[in-house]
Amino acid sequence: MIIRKRNQQHPTLRKARKKGKDKDILDRLNSYLDANDGDPVQWLTRFWDDQQNAITYKELREAILAGQISETTLHEWQIAYSKLVTNRLNPMWQDAMIAANIQTASMKGGFYFDPVARGAKDWIEEHGGEWITVIQEEQRQAIAAMIGREYSGDWDVEELARAIRPTIGLNTPQANANINYYEHVKESLLENNPGMKEATAEKRAREAAAKYAAKQHRQRAQMIAETEMAFAYNKGADEGIKQAQAKGYIGKVRRVWSTADDELVCEVCGGLDGTSIDMEEEFDFKGRSLYGGQKQTPPAHPRCRCAVKYEEVEPPKFESVELNYDEEYSLKSYISSESYKINEKLRSGATLTPEDYSFTINLDIVLAKMPRYEGTLSRSLEFINDEDLQSFLKQHAKGNIIEYEQYISTTKGSIYNPDAAIQILIIYAISGRDISSFNNDEKEVVYERQSRFRVMDVNEADDGTIIITLEEY
């Protein structure tokens, strides 16, 4: 087991090893972090290298003389960080959220964590914006602190510009440590080598400081990678519980803070260990808030490896749906092969018989009584001939608005038929009627007649499967 050094601002205390469920939760978190932090460290350090190479010494000299970094440079950094979030961090956060729910899905038969549901999607978007603001401000403050050195009279503009460049991407304490190291190396060289030229001492000091900066960047990248993955992992677990509650897989739950399974635990986390709160509450701990919603789940501080155990204190409550004989008959008929017959008539506009009309009226009443489903839904379709397939694809071109005259049967959770030629995904669904309590084998959710959708995207997979993404309209 790896014992990591704790942040020095958080004194440590001895904790007993965790056992049972607490240990399992912590082991899964730690295993995920240890297995996945390598790539983020690499692309973060490369990102900062690119930022350093992009800014010229001329621009740095101008910033020093102006007393601040230019708005143009700040804007360029904001754009670069936005691209980093979109291309790198968003997928990393989503992967962590999915990983946190593997165990939940295996324990709750049929449960499927939806990583693009509103709660998960909104958190990723909001957190991404916060992250850009925080890290860019830290970077701006760090450079401002170094620019301030020019006013001491100990630095000329050219020397300070060359000292600043390799520190871009560091926070203020790290940047100050680096420039202090540069000064120390330079002074030591001149003191111990009386015949050395000052320019030579500056060159060697810059080389030493650049190596130190590279180490600092790796440390900062490691801290960010661990903290961000832990944050997303814990948020994912929390969102998974909320989704499971909404779908009736779990009842009332309390969050219980569980400290990292180390011999040394900081006082902040040690004081939280075992604290139990309702899902609507927040944990009470001191310290600088990293991001919005931080006190709902760990981490409590950078590189925190704590987790939350979710204890079900009440079973789920199900509201019984009362159906009369005709209503129940229509539902059971729809679940059987009768759905194909009535839907074909509705789709083609054929005249309904009195029996058909009675059937649809009763089914409409049944669906109105059923709970709505929130999440992602899917449909698997096959076509007998190419003419029908091409007509369907033309109707479902990207950007089209579609109104279905028939009932639309969908599946929650895993894909109904992975081998089907057409796979339809309905994202952010909120209007489908969940009839799975009457047809749990297929986990069926049915849309009422004349439901409307917008075609958001159409893609062809490597195996030729057409994937159509819809959103309720």
N, C-alpha and C positions, 0 to 999 in steps of 0.2 A: 504493500500500500504506500502511496506517495504522500508524504507530509509536506505541505507547502507552508512557506513563511507567511504569516499574517501581516496585514498592513499595520505599520508601527503605531498608527493613531488609535488602534483598538487593542488595549491590553488583553492578555490571554489568561485563561483559567483552565484548570484540568476538568475534563468531563469523562464520564464513564462511556465505554463503547456501547453503541446501539445494538439492539437485538430485534429479531422478529420483523414485523411489518415496517417499523421505522428504518431498520437497516436495509431492507429491500428497496425502499423508496430512495434512500440516499445512495445506495450502490448503483441504482439505475441512472440517477443524475450524474454521479461522478464518472461512471463508465462512458456515458454519452459525451461529457465534456472532455475527458481524456482522449477519446477516439476522434474527436471532430475539431479540436481547436487549432490544428496545424495549418490548414488552408487559410483561415481568416488571418492568422499571424503573417503568413506570406503575402497575401494581397494587401493587407494594411501597410506593411513596410514598403512594398513596391509603390503603393499610392503616394506615400510621403516622399519617397525618392523622386517620383515624377513631379511632385509639387516643388521640391528643392531645385530640380533641374529646369523647371519652367520659369522661375523668377530669376531675373538678371541682377548682377551686382549694381548696375546702374539704377534699377528700380529700388534696390535696397538702400543705396546711397540717398536717393530722393526721399525715401520714407524716413530715414534718419534725420535728414535736414528739415523735413516737414513735421517731425515729431510723431508721426503715425503712419501706419500702412495705408496705401491708397484705397479708395472705395472701389476702383476698378479691380484691384487685386482681390479684395474681399468678395466682390461679386463673382469673380472667376472661381474662387475657392468654394463659394456656395453652390455654384453649378456643378463643380467637380464632386463635392460631397453628395449632392442630390443624385448624381449618376451612380456613385458608389453605393448609396442606399438602395436604389432601384435594382441595380445589377448584382449586388453582392449580399448586402445585409438583409433585404426583404426575403430572398430565398433561404438564407441562413436561419432567420427567425421562424419562418414557416416550417422548415425541416425540424427545428427544435420543438415546436408546438406539436407536430405530428408524432415525433418520437415520445413525447411525454404521455401520449394517449394510447400507446400500444398495449400497455398493461390493462388500462381501463377497458379497452375494447375486448380483450381476451376474457376479462372477468364478467363483463356484462354482455351475454350472448346477444348478437344482433346489433349492438351499438356500433355506430360508425362516427368517428370524429370528422367533422366537416371543416377543413382548414380555410375555406373561403366563405364561411358563414359570417354574418354581420359582425358578431362580437370579435372574432379572430381577425377579420380583415380590418375593422376599425382600429383595433389596437396596433396592428402593424403600421398602418398609415399614420396614426397619431404619434406613435413612438418614433417613427422615422423622422418626422418633422422636428420633434423634440431633440433627437440625437444630433441632427444637423446643426441646430441652434446652439446646443451645449458645446459640442466639440469645436465648432468654428470660433465661438467666443473664447474658449480656453486657448486656442491657437493665437487669436488676436491679442489676448492679454499677455501671453508669453512673449510675443515679439515686442509689444509695447514696453514690457519690463526691461528687455534688452536694449531697446532704443533709448530708454531713459539713462542708460550707462554713459551715453555721449555727453550728458550734461555734467558729469563728474570731472571732466577735463583729462581723464586718464586714457581716453580712447580717441583716435582720429577716425574720421568717417569711413575710410577705406578698410582699416583693420576691423572695425566693428561690423561692417557689411559682410566681410568674409567669415567672421565668427558666427554671425546670425544664421547664415544660409543652411548649414547642416543641422540646425536645431528645429527647422520648420516641421511642425507636426507634434512637437513636444508641448507639455503644459508648462505653466510658469515655474513651479519648483524644479522640474527637470531642466528647463532652459537655464535657470539661474545656476543650478549645479554645474551644468556644462560650461557656462562662461566663467564661473569661478575656477573650474578645473583648468581651463585655458590659461587664465591669469596665473594660476599656481605653477603650471608647467613652464610658462614663459619666464616667470621670475626665477624659478629654480635653475633653469638653463643659464640665464644671464649671471646668476650669482655663482654657480659652480663652474662656469666657463668664462672667465673675465675677458678673453680675447674674442668671444663669439659676437658676431654682428647681430644687431637687434632684428634685422629682417630674417636672418636665419633662425633665431629663436622663435619668432612669430610663425614661420613656416612649420617648424617642428611642433609647436604648440597646437597649430591648426590641425595637423595630421593626427596628433594624439586626441584632440577634442572631437575630431570627426569619427574616430574609432569608438570613442565613448558614446557619442551621439547615436551611432548605429546600434550599440548595445541598449541604450535607453529606448530607442524606437522599438526594438524587439520586446523589451519589457512592457512598454506601453501597449503594444499590439496584443501581447499575451493577456494583459489585464483586461483590455476591452473585449477580446474574444471570449474569455471565460465569463466575464460579467454579463455580456449581452446574450450569450447562449443560455446562461443560467436564468436570466430574466425571462427570455422567450420560453424556455422549457417550463418554468413555473407558471407563467401566464397561460401557456398551452394546457397544462394540467388543470388549471382553474377554469378555463373556458370549456374544457372537455366535461368537467363535472356539471357546469351550467347547461351544456347541451344535453347531457344524459338526464338531468332533472327535467328539462323541458319536454323530453321525449318519453318520460315515464320509466326510465331504467333505474332511477335512484330517487330517494325521497329527500327529506330535510338533512342537510349536511353542515358540519362545523369544520372550520379550518384549524389544524393543530400544527404549530411551528415545531420543526425538528431540526436541531443543529447538525452541522456537518459531522461525519463520523471520524473525527480526528481526536488525538489526545489533547490538543490545544484548541480552545474555542474562545473567540473574543468575548468581552464582557457584554457587548450589545446583544449578540446572538445567544450567549449563555443565559442572559436574563429573559429572553423570549422563549427558550426551550420549554415545550409542553404547554405554552399559552394557547388557549382554545377560544375562538371567536365565531360568531355567525358569519355566513357568507356575505351579508350586507355590511359588516363592520370592517375596520382596519386595525392592524396591529399597532400598538403604541410603543414607538422607540424613538430615541433622540438621534441627532446627527443630520448631516446635510442630505436633503432629498435629491436623489439622482434624477428621477423623472416622475411624471404624473402617474398616480396609481401604485406607486412603489410600496406603500405600506399595506397593500392587500396581500402581497406575496413576497417571498425573498426575491432578489438579494437585498440585504439591509445595507450593504456597503460594497465597494469594488472587490471582486474575487471572492465574494461570499458564496459558500457552497451549501447553504441550508436549503431545506425543502419543506413542503407542507404535506401533512398526512390528512386525508379527508375521512372523517368519521360520520357515518350515516346514523342519525339519532332518531329518525322516524322513517317508516317505509313510505314509498310513493302512494299517493291517494289517487284513485281512479274514479272519475265520475261516470256512473253507469248510464248508458244510452238506452232509453226505452223505445222499442219499436213495436208497432202493432203487427198483426199477421201479414197484411198486404205489404207493409214496408219491409219487413224481414224477408218476405218472399222475393221482393224485387232485388234486394241486396244479394241474397244467396244466388239468385239467377244471374245477376251481373258478374259475380265472382266466378261462376261457371262459364261455359262457352257462349252463353246468351249475350255476353258483352260484345262479341264479334258481330253478331247479327244486328243488334240495335245500333251499334256504332256505325256499321256500314250504311244502314238506312239514313241515319242522321247526316253522315258525311256526304252521301250522294244526293240528299234532298228527296228521297223516295217518300211516297205517301205512307203515313203510319196507320196501322190498323187500330181499332178501339183498344185492343189488348196492348199494343205497343204504346199508345198514348197513356193508358193507365199505368203501365210499367214506368215510363219516364217521369210521370208526375210523382209517383211513390218514391222513385230513386232520388229525385230532386229533394224531396222532403227528408229522406234518409241522410243525404250528403250535408244538408244544412244543419243537421244535428251533430255531425261528426266534428272532432277537433281539427283545427288547422295545423298543418305541419310546417315547421320552419327549418330550413337547411337546404342541402343540395339533393335533387332528385334526378333519376335517370330513366330513359326508355331505350329498349333494344328492338330494332326493326329489321325485318327481312322483306325483300320484294321478289315476286315470282318472275317478273320480266323487266328488262332494262328500260322499257318505255315508262313504266310506272315509277321506277327509280329516278329517271331523269326529270319527270314531272314533279316529283316530290322535292328534288334538289333545287329545281327552278323556283318552286314556291318558297323554299327555305334558304334563299340567297341572303348573304350577310346584309343586315340593315332592314330587311323586310319586316312588316308587322303582320302577324298571322292570327286569324280568329278561327278556332276550331268549333264547328257546329256540333261535334260529337263529344262524348265524355273522353277524357284523356287519362289513361291508366299509367302510373309511374311507379318506380320502386325507390324506397329509401335504403340507404346503406350501400352494399356492394352491387355491382352491375348485374342485372337479371340474366342476360345472355351475353357473355364476353365474346362469343364467336359471331354475333350478328354483324351484318355489313354496315348498319347505321347505328350509331350510339348518340343519343340525345342527352345532354346535361342541362338541367334547369337550375340555375344558380340563384341564390338569395330567395328561394321559394318561401312564400308565406301564406298562399291561398289554397293550396291543395288540401283535400279532406282525407285525413288519416283513417283508413278502414282496416288497418293491420290487426286490430283486436278481433276482427271477424275473418281475417285472411292473413294470419301471421306468417305462413309459409312463404308467401311472396312479398311480404312487407309492403303492401300496396297502399298507395296514396292516389286518390282520384280527383281530377279537376272537373268542375261542373261544366255543363254545356256553355258554349260561346265564350270560353276563356281566351284571353288574348296574350300574345307573347311577341317580343322583339328578338330577331335573330342577331345575337351579338358576335358570333364568329363561326366559321366553317373551316375545318382543317382535315387533311388526309394523313393518317398515321402511316408508318413505314410498311405495315402489312396491308395497306389499302383500305382500312376501316375509315369511314367518314364520321367525324366527330362534330356534331352541331351543338353550339352553346346557345341556350335561350335564357331570357329573363322575362319575368312577368311584366305585362304592359298595362 
